[in-house]
Amino acid sequence: MIALIRRGFLTVLLVASLAMVPSSPPLVAQSSDNLRYAAIVVDAETGEVLFARHADSRRYPASITKVMTLYLTFEALSEGRVKLDDVITVSARAASQPPSKLGLAAGQTITLDDAMKATAVRSANDMAMAIAEHVGGSEARFAAQMTLKARQLGMTQTRYVNPNGLPDARQLTSARDLAILARAVMRDYPQYYRYFGLHDWVYQGREYRNTNGLLRTGAGYDGMKTGYTNASGYNLAASAVRDGKRLITIVLGGRTTASRNAHVAELMNTGFEVERARANGQLIRVAQTYFEERGFGIGSDNGGPVQYASLERDEDEGSAPVTYASLPAAPATPAPAPAESRTVAALLRADASGSDMTAALNGAPAGGRPARTPPRETGGGWMVQVGAFRDEAAARDWLTEVNRRFRSQFANAGRSVQNASGWYRSRFTGMTEAAAQSACAALAERRVTCMVVRPE
């Protein structure tokens, strides 16, 4: 009886507490539980920050990295160290960069001008690397120059280790830093800013469209850069001009291309409302308040470090199969970390003992190469799995890339992307056990993870 009374009392309390909850949540301009989110809106001329949310929290830049790559190229052009008609010979390292890419083979050539357009429009990772090697002499030297330039510009949260934004846990930035960089491009090299506003570009008979869909909306958008990895979310640095005023908006960590673009547009529209109101004599001392009255920047604190593992598809056309680790500086109450086998921290520790950087793709531990058991000759039903992705296109892109790199190992194999409970498995099929084991060993030597799959 006492237990029943207690149960009834608890039920009454629960009903009362639910009655106190509002029937609909307050208006918020972005998901308050998105740990990757950060945003800033800046007046390009004055530098006034109209709105900021987690603007100084460290985030992953993804392909927005290429804005700094091109900034240093603009600098080299202005100083006469390089010329637009310079002919670049694509190195083996540049050619080996994963998608998105232009796809030139090692030894092929391209002008610096076309390489810059490929970087700005197609977000070509291979061309960003080729530019870095041409301008800086090597990737490492160019990355050091990128970080040094970031410090000189006042980008206090930024560090670069590669020129294209492919995953590396050390490559970090913030929304505020990216706004500083965007202003610097417009201020220092206005003659080259047009590269970021190209709607399309034709190369060798093929037309490439800019990944920034806002450029085609007719709402004053005239440039900057997109970026995406699973760890970063959907990033966008955008700039627009209306009524003679230019604003810069940075959004990091969007959930989809569409929602990110819509959010950038909402922030940009609100920023221009502020500018128009002021032009009409309305006193708006703190623009942030104006944004917050419209629901932007409201929600629980989500400024803690990112802890996302696994890379999916680059917004532009696929990406490299590498994972991210969490950002430095733990919050007071850390978010649950990813499984140890899926973090770059674990992969890096394993790498010291000869492991690879792509083990997480297959859902396998990162701590060793595939077991090399003595092969038994059987029929051709054996398979080699080289990755598992949530995105089918990324799975196909990676299968194509592995086949390109290891043609001799898979010359007689078929290729298949198989869906298993939402995971798209990249597999080479129709192999004997000996051929599968041998191919997997060859991949392991190059630190590309694979898994031999027995006939079913």
C-alpha angles and dihedrals in degrees: 000000000000089000091053092050091050091049092051091049092051090049091054090050092050093050091048092050092049090050089058092057114095114250091234130025121249117268111276126178095212138017109282093208095056104111091191096057123115132149144176136181117202136183100238095211102045100024091231112158106228095179136004134178119176085337093156097043114111116253138167112265098203110182094349080083086082090070088070091043090057093041090060089046090053088051092052091049092050091050093048095242091123136016133217091242094052110131113229121203109214111238125218089251093053092046091051095058112118124241144327087067144134089237104226114161124237109280096028118118138226134173119254089241093057092043089054092049091049089052095047100039106028096026087230111192093196093054093047087055092046090051092049092052092046096048101033103028094237140018093252094050093046092049089052089051089050092054092045091051090049089056091048091052092049097254095149099173098047133103127166129201100164136028101232107047097247111157119294122145090221095058106093141155142157135235091250092051092052090051089052089051093048091052090047092055091052094043100042103033110021089152090066100038088095090079089072092052100052107128092200142350132208120216125174091343096310124109120220121195124213114258090223102091093186090072089073097049096086092228097122097276110147109166160320132112149297129212140179142180127149090252096048099039120213110329129190135178108193137175130194138177124213129163091355093304124114123206130186119210125188121190121179129185101025116172097226138002091252097048091045093050091047091050092049089050092050092049092046092048091050091049091053089048087059091049092049093046091052091047088055092054101263113145110233108165097169113035091188088070090053090054094046092051085061093051101263118136095013120130144071117319112276100169097114124116121289116253106181124136132197127043120238130182123330110237090238099052119314131312147225120293098243132118132228127230124217119279120258123265112055121228122241090261106028119218114241108280121231119262110291093242091056101053126092089228088064092043092051092050090049091046090067088066094048103275126137138249099235104057093110091068093073096043088244128129113275095222106095151006123273114285111260106214119175106276122242116208110237136145125302099274098104121111139196116217114204102175149353121217139177089223119067095207091053090051091052093045092052092046089053092047094050090047090052092052096043104033095146093053093052101031093120098033130101123229125231139169108207125194115223115174093323096318116112108214118207106216141171108215143193096045133141117241091251092052092046094049092046093049092048091051090052091052091048090055087059092045095250110137120230139164128214110227121203122226111273 
